[in-house]
Amino acid sequence: MDLRSLRYYVAAVEQSSITAAAEQCHVAQPSISLAINKLEEELETTLLQRGKKGVQPTPAGRELYLKAQRLLAESEGIVRYFRQKQPLSILTLQMDITLSLPRVRFLLGRLSQLRNDYQLEITRSRPDADIRITRQDDLPENFHFCPLWEDEYCLLLPLDHPLATKESIEIHELQHLPIIERTFCERSQLWEEFISSYQLNPHITAQTDSEEWALALVESGLGACIAPAPDSPGERQINIRPLSTILGLPRVTRTLGIAWNPIVSPSIQEFFGEWRHL
C-alpha cells in the first residue's frame, strides 16, 4: 500500500467522482481507477460502490477513508518537519514566450504537485534546464518527450478586415497585407520562403515578442498575423483561417510538449510518464 494510492482514494471519496478526483490530482482518470482497484485487491474488500451518480464508499471504504486521512496528514507533517531542516532540490523549467497564458496556468497547476519535493525555478533560456516546454522537432538530445498540444498555423484577421467576410481567400489577396510580426516565431523561415516564392510584399505594422500582444494587436485592428490557432478562439475578437484553407497553402503545424532530462530522479520520470495518458 502506498501513499499515492491512498491520496487518490481520498480524492475519489471527497469528490464522489473518479473524473473529478483525476482533475483534482492532475492525473489521468485511469490512474485513479487503477489505484482504487489495487487497494481493493490488497485489502480484499470492496471500497467504493460505482453508480450513475458517481462513487460512494462502502462501510469498509468509509473506515479506510478516515484512516487514510490521518495517515496522509501524518506523512505530510513528517515531510514538513524534516524539510525545514534542509533546502529543497532545485528543479529548473525552461518555458518561453511562445506559450499562451492558459497553457502556462495548466502546466503550473500540474507541476504544483512537485512543490513539496522540489523548488521549481522557471527560466526563458537555460541550456541545462531539467524540464523544457518545447516543440517535438526541437527536442534536446536524449530527452524524453510527452506531446501535449498540436497547433495548426492560421491567418488571424481583425473581424472588420475585408478578408474576414470572404468564404475563401486566395494567395494573391495577401499582397500588401498589414502584418503583425511575431519576432519569436519558430516558422519564420518558412514564412519568408513563402512570401519570396509568391512575390508578396506584406506591410509590417508592428513587431512583438509576446503571444498575447500579437493577439491583442490583431483584435485592435492593427493588422493580421500568422500564428498558431489561439486557445479558446471563441473568446477572441478575431477571424481565424487555417493556412490550409487558403488556396495553394500547405497545412503547417507544430507539436508542443514537455521534455525532461533522463538524468532526473526516477520519481520525476514516473511523474511525467503519467502525462502520456492524458
Backbone torsions as a table, in degrees:
resi	resn	phi	psi	omega
1	MET	NA	128.7	-178.6
2	ASP	-119.6	158.9	-175.5
3	LEU	-65.1	-33.1	-179.1
4	ARG	-63.0	-43.6	178.4
5	SER	-61.6	-41.2	178.2
6	LEU	-64.7	-38.6	179.2
7	ARG	-63.9	-42.7	177.9
8	TYR	-63.9	-40.0	-179.4
9	TYR	-64.3	-45.6	179.1
10	VAL	-59.5	-41.9	178.8
11	ALA	-62.5	-40.8	179.8
12	ALA	-63.7	-41.5	179.0
13	VAL	-66.2	-45.2	-176.8
14	GLU	-68.7	-32.3	-179.3
15	GLN	-91.0	-13.6	-175.6
16	SER	55.5	28.6	-176.3
17	SER	-160.6	132.2	175.7
18	ILE	-67.3	-41.2	-179.1
19	THR	-63.2	-47.4	179.9
20	ALA	-65.2	-35.8	177.3
21	ALA	-64.1	-39.7	178.5
22	ALA	-62.9	-41.0	178.2
23	GLU	-65.4	-41.7	-179.7
24	GLN	-64.4	-39.4	-177.5
25	CYS	-88.4	-2.9	179.9
26	HIS	57.8	45.7	176.3
27	VAL	-134.1	170.2	177.0
28	ALA	-73.7	150.7	-178.5
29	GLN	-56.3	-40.2	178.7
30	PRO	-59.7	-28.7	179.1
31	SER	-63.6	-39.6	178.2
32	ILE	-67.0	-47.0	-178.7
33	SER	-61.4	-43.2	-179.8
34	LEU	-64.0	-40.0	179.7
35	ALA	-63.3	-42.9	-179.7
36	ILE	-67.6	-42.9	177.5
37	ASN	-60.2	-39.1	179.6
38	LYS	-64.1	-42.0	178.6
39	LEU	-64.6	-42.4	-179.8
40	GLU	-64.1	-38.2	177.7
41	GLU	-68.1	-41.7	-177.5
42	GLU	-67.9	-38.3	-178.3
43	LEU	-91.2	-6.8	178.1
44	GLU	55.5	46.1	177.8
45	THR	-156.0	158.2	175.9
46	THR	-84.9	127.1	-176.7
47	LEU	-101.1	-33.4	-176.7
48	LEU	-129.2	141.1	171.4
49	GLN	-97.2	121.3	-179.5
50	ARG	-92.8	134.7	178.2
51	GLY	-148.3	-179.4	-178.7
52	LYS	-64.3	-28.0	-178.1
53	LYS	-93.7	9.2	178.2
54	GLY	120.4	-147.7	-178.8
55	VAL	-123.3	146.2	177.1
56	GLN	-134.4	139.4	-178.7
57	PRO	-71.4	142.1	171.0
58	THR	-75.6	173.6	174.8
59	PRO	-53.8	-42.4	177.3
60	ALA	-67.1	-37.2	179.3
61	GLY	-65.6	-38.3	177.1
62	ARG	-64.5	-40.2	178.7
63	GLU	-64.2	-43.0	177.9
64	LEU	-64.7	-38.8	-180.0
65	TYR	-57.8	-46.3	-179.2
66	LEU	-65.5	-42.3	179.2
67	LYS	-67.5	-39.7	-179.0
68	ALA	-65.7	-39.0	176.9
69	GLN	-56.8	-48.0	-179.5
70	ARG	-64.2	-42.8	-178.0
71	LEU	-64.8	-42.0	179.8
72	LEU	-66.5	-39.9	178.4
73	ALA	-63.9	-41.8	178.7
74	GLU	-65.3	-41.4	-179.1
75	SER	-65.5	-39.3	178.0
76	GLU	-66.8	-36.0	177.3
77	GLY	-65.3	-39.4	177.3
78	ILE	-63.0	-44.7	-179.7
79	VAL	-61.5	-46.4	-179.6
80	ARG	-62.0	-39.5	-177.8
81	TYR	-60.6	-48.0	-175.8
82	PHE	-79.4	-27.9	-179.8
83	ARG	-74.2	-21.7	174.9
84	GLN	-64.9	-20.0	-176.3
85	LYS	-94.5	-10.2	-178.8
86	GLN	-145.8	145.6	-178.4
87	PRO	-69.1	150.8	177.1
88	LEU	-74.9	150.7	173.6
89	SER	-67.4	144.6	-178.5
90	ILE	-90.6	133.5	176.6
91	LEU	-122.0	116.9	-175.6
92	THR	-96.4	137.0	-179.7
93	LEU	-123.9	121.4	176.0
94	GLN	-93.2	118.9	-177.5
95	MET	-137.8	116.1	-174.2
96	ASP	-101.0	-177.8	-171.1
97	ILE	-78.6	-2.3	175.7
98	THR	-74.6	-8.8	-177.1
99	LEU	-90.4	130.1	-179.4
100	SER	-73.6	158.7	-178.3
101	LEU	-61.8	-40.0	176.5
102	PRO	-59.3	-36.0	179.7
103	ARG	-73.7	-34.5	175.4
104	VAL	-61.3	-45.2	179.6
105	ARG	-63.1	-40.8	178.6
106	PHE	-60.1	-48.2	-177.3
107	LEU	-65.1	-45.0	-178.6
108	LEU	-66.0	-31.9	176.0
109	GLY	-63.5	-43.0	179.6
110	ARG	-71.6	-39.5	-177.5
111	LEU	-73.0	-12.9	179.9
112	SER	-61.3	-21.0	178.4
113	GLN	-65.7	-18.5	-177.4
114	LEU	-90.7	-5.7	-171.7
115	ARG	-66.1	-25.5	178.6
116	ASN	-72.6	-22.0	-176.3
117	ASP	-107.8	-23.5	-174.3
118	TYR	-139.2	152.1	169.3
119	GLN	-94.3	112.4	-175.3
120	LEU	-84.0	126.5	176.3
121	GLU	-117.8	127.8	-177.5
122	ILE	-106.7	133.9	-179.1
123	THR	-138.2	156.1	177.3
124	ARG	-86.7	-30.1	-177.0
125	SER	-152.3	109.1	177.8
126	ARG	-151.9	111.0	-174.7
127	PRO	-58.7	-29.3	-175.9
128	ASP	-100.5	20.9	-180.0
129	ALA	-60.2	142.0	179.7
130	ASP	-72.0	-36.6	-176.4
131	ILE	-129.0	143.8	178.1
132	ARG	-136.9	143.4	166.5
133	ILE	-97.1	114.3	-169.4
134	THR	-148.3	168.1	173.8
135	ARG	-79.4	151.5	-179.4
136	GLN	-64.5	-31.5	-179.1
137	ASP	-85.8	4.9	177.7
138	ASP	-125.8	33.5	-174.6
139	LEU	-76.2	128.6	175.5
140	PRO	-61.2	150.9	-176.9
141	GLU	-59.2	134.1	176.7
142	ASN	72.7	-2.6	178.9
143	PHE	-72.4	145.5	171.4
144	HIS	-83.1	151.8	-174.9
145	PHE	-136.9	136.6	174.3
146	CYS	-125.3	111.6	-179.5
147	PRO	-67.8	139.2	179.4
148	LEU	-119.3	-37.1	-177.2
149	TRP	-141.1	141.7	167.7
150	GLU	-115.8	122.6	-176.8
151	ASP	-112.5	139.6	174.0
152	GLU	-103.1	133.9	179.0
153	TYR	-73.8	140.3	-174.4
154	CYS	-135.4	163.6	167.5
155	LEU	-94.1	116.7	-179.8
156	LEU	-99.3	123.9	-174.7
157	LEU	-120.8	145.3	169.5
158	PRO	-60.7	148.2	-176.7
159	LEU	-61.4	-29.2	-178.0
160	ASP	-93.3	8.6	178.7
161	HIS	-74.2	141.7	-179.2
162	PRO	-54.7	-35.5	-178.8
163	LEU	-70.5	-20.8	-176.5
164	ALA	-67.5	-21.6	-177.9
165	THR	-95.1	-5.1	-176.9
166	LYS	-83.9	143.5	177.8
167	GLU	-69.6	-36.2	178.7
168	SER	-138.9	151.8	-178.7
169	ILE	-122.9	135.8	176.4
170	GLU	-104.2	157.0	-173.5
171	ILE	-58.5	-40.5	-175.6
172	HIS	-63.6	-19.8	179.6
173	GLU	-76.2	-7.5	176.7
174	LEU	-86.2	-4.3	179.8
175	GLN	-61.1	130.4	178.9
176	HIS	62.2	21.7	179.9
177	LEU	-68.3	129.3	174.9
178	PRO	-63.7	127.0	-173.1
179	ILE	-123.7	134.7	167.6
180	ILE	-90.1	116.7	-175.9
181	GLU	-92.6	123.8	173.1
182	ARG	-86.6	103.6	-172.7
183	THR	-67.3	-17.0	-178.2
184	PHE	-97.1	5.2	-172.3
185	CYS	-60.8	126.8	-179.5
186	GLU	-76.1	-9.2	178.5
187	ARG	-108.8	20.8	-176.8
188	SER	-61.5	-37.5	179.5
189	GLN	-64.4	-39.4	177.8
190	LEU	-63.5	-40.5	178.4
191	TRP	-64.5	-43.1	179.3
192	GLU	-63.2	-40.5	177.7
193	GLU	-65.0	-36.4	-179.2
194	PHE	-66.0	-49.0	-177.4
195	ILE	-68.5	-28.2	176.2
196	SER	-71.0	-42.4	-178.3
197	SER	-63.5	-38.7	-176.6
198	TYR	-99.7	6.8	176.9
199	GLN	53.7	44.7	176.7
200	LEU	-86.7	155.3	180.0
201	ASN	-133.6	72.8	-178.2
202	PRO	-67.0	151.7	179.5
203	HIS	-102.0	111.0	-179.2
204	ILE	-76.8	111.6	-178.6
205	THR	-95.9	-18.4	178.9
206	ALA	-162.5	152.7	174.4
207	GLN	-126.4	139.6	-179.8
208	THR	-146.8	150.6	176.5
209	ASP	-109.1	24.2	-179.0
210	SER	-130.5	131.3	177.7
211	GLU	-62.7	-43.5	-178.6
212	GLU	-66.0	-37.8	177.3
213	TRP	-64.3	-42.1	-179.5
214	ALA	-58.4	-46.2	179.7
215	LEU	-65.5	-40.3	-179.6
216	ALA	-65.2	-37.9	179.7
217	LEU	-67.7	-36.6	175.6
218	VAL	-65.5	-44.8	179.5
219	GLU	-59.8	-33.1	-178.8
220	SER	-74.3	-12.5	178.9
221	GLY	93.3	8.2	-176.7
222	LEU	-71.3	-27.1	-179.8
223	GLY	173.8	-179.9	176.9
224	ALA	-94.5	173.3	-178.4
225	CYS	-151.4	140.4	171.5
226	ILE	-95.5	116.3	-174.0
227	ALA	-160.4	162.4	172.6
228	PRO	-60.9	148.6	177.2
229	ALA	-56.0	131.8	-176.8
230	PRO	-72.1	157.1	171.8
231	ASP	-68.0	149.8	179.4
232	SER	48.2	59.4	-176.0
233	PRO	-59.3	-28.2	-179.8
234	GLY	-66.1	-18.1	-179.8
235	GLU	-90.2	-2.5	-177.4
236	ARG	-103.4	139.8	177.5
237	GLN	-88.3	60.9	-178.8
238	ILE	-141.2	158.9	175.2
239	ASN	-101.3	128.0	-173.3
240	ILE	-111.3	120.9	178.4
241	ARG	-123.9	108.2	174.6
242	PRO	-54.3	139.2	-178.9
243	LEU	-57.0	-31.1	-178.1
244	SER	-67.7	-15.2	178.9
245	THR	-90.8	-8.6	176.2
246	ILE	-87.6	124.3	-171.3
247	LEU	-52.9	123.1	176.3
248	GLY	96.1	-9.0	-177.3
249	LEU	-97.6	142.5	178.7
250	PRO	-80.3	166.2	173.8
251	ARG	-79.7	125.6	-179.0
252	VAL	-119.0	126.6	-178.1
253	THR	-133.3	169.8	169.9
254	ARG	-142.6	147.7	175.4
255	THR	-112.8	116.7	178.0
256	LEU	-103.0	145.6	178.3
257	GLY	-163.5	-173.0	179.7
258	ILE	-106.6	132.3	-179.8
259	ALA	-120.9	142.8	-179.8
260	TRP	-136.0	147.0	-179.6
261	ASN	-68.2	132.3	-178.7
262	PRO	-64.8	-12.2	-179.1
263	ILE	-87.1	-3.2	177.2
264	VAL	-67.9	165.3	-173.4
265	SER	-61.7	153.2	177.9
266	PRO	-56.1	-33.8	-179.5
267	SER	-66.0	-36.1	177.3
268	ILE	-68.1	-42.5	179.4
269	GLN	-62.8	-39.4	177.8
270	GLU	-66.0	-39.2	180.0
271	PHE	-59.6	-48.2	-179.4
272	PHE	-75.4	-26.3	177.5
273	GLY	-60.2	-31.8	179.3
274	GLU	-68.8	-21.9	-179.0
275	TRP	-67.2	-21.2	-178.4
276	ARG	-64.1	-18.5	-176.1
277	HIS	-96.2	4.6	-179.4
278	LEU	-72.4	NA	NA
